Amino acid sequence: MQQQQLHSMTRLLIERQMNVEVERKFLCNADTLKTLEEIGAVCVGQRQFHDQYFDTPGFDLTLRDLWLRKRKGCWELKCPTTGANGTEETSGEQSEANALCTRYMEITNLPEIQLRVKEVIKEDTDSETAKEISSEEDESWLSKMNLVCFAEFTTVRQSFTLEEEMVQIDLDQADFGYNVGEIEVLVSEGGDVQSALEKIERTAQKLGLTGHQQVEGKMHIYLKRNHPEHYAKLLSEHIL
């Protein structure tokens, strides 16, 4: 019981330390760069990164909307935010005001990531083993938890800021032939998400975005093209 309480307290501290990414995706076109310049967005750079996503063969993580990835040698775990009633907020439960946006908390500390993953897949790893496998270089923990790479692609990203709204706008080009934009606001855990949603909506209007359905992200398209069975399962569980 004490160990369970300790894990619960650790998890609560982890969540409190994390920011929540509130974002809306949109389709880029030939006029997007021109529009960004016209509304006063400032380009803050371009970078390229390679992503590898991991899950068990039974999709234990992604079927819970948990996305474990390795980007530029660093581990990240994207988790759905939790509502006031303690339930995960899926698209079917979102209000009309934020139906076009997603909210994820991103964990970047490897021991914290391993703790969260072990909770999901019920892997019984003792503390000594956990210490041994918690370095960035040692990836033996992946095989111990039966985690395998199911998606891998490279993205070229141009990033812009719109200072008056305090938002970031990213234009992504994936190497499998899909371009998508993102309007993003970071909110501290427990912060004013409604304000972030309003900033994103105002930015979307300035960009001339229309439509009442979420735009598919890179992972949607990658899985649809390369792993249709996995994609179908995530659709059936209303994850995508």
Disulfide bonds with the S-S distance in Angstrom:
none
